[in-house]
Amino acid sequence: AQVTVVEEGFPPETYTIVGSAEANPGNGRISNESPLGKALMGHKAGDRVAYDSPGGPIEMEILEIE
């Protein structure tokens, strides 16, 4: 799935959720087992999700899922 999210104060970003073997965060491909991937699973557009990143907790809104 492709998911477009926005964190307050930053432009929207689009990620493709893939298996861990195909993950390449630099190219927007995040693992379904990563903290962000896990946070996005099971949600829909309009939902707000939060996850713990290495830099601290992050909250974002899901804008679109394709």
N, C-alpha and C positions, 0 to 999 in steps of 0.2 A: 504494500500500500504506500502511496505517496501522501504525506501529511504536511500541510503548511501551518506553521505556528508563529506566534508573535510574542515576544517578551517586551514588557513595558520599557519604552525608551530606545528600542532597537527596531530595525526593519524586519519584515516577515522573512522567514526562512522555510525552505521546503526540504524535507527529508524523505528518503525511501527506506522503509523498514524491511530489513533482510535478515537472513540467518547469520550467525556469527562468522561463518567461513567467508561470507561475501561482503562483510562490513568494511567500509572505507570512509570514515567520518570526513576526511578531507574532500571527498567527492559527494558528500551528502547522503551516504549510505550508512545507516546506523543499525546496529544489531538489535534484534528483538529482546536480547538478554541484557542490553546496556541499561543503565538507570533511566535514561530518557525513553528508550524503546519500551521498557516495562511500564513507565508512567503513561505513555500514549495508548497502549493496548486497551481495548474495551471502551474507549471513549468516542465521542462524536463531535462534530463541528459545533462550536459555541461553548464547549466544556473548558474549564480551567484545570490545569494539571500542575503538580509540583513534584520536583525530584531533587535529590542531593547531588550536586556536582562537586568536583574537586575544589572549586572556589567558594562553595557554600550553597545553600538552598536557592533554587530558581523556580519561579512560577511563570507559566505562560498560558496563552489561550490558543485553542485549536481553531484555526480559521476555515480549513477545508481538508477533506479526506477524499482521495480518488482511488 
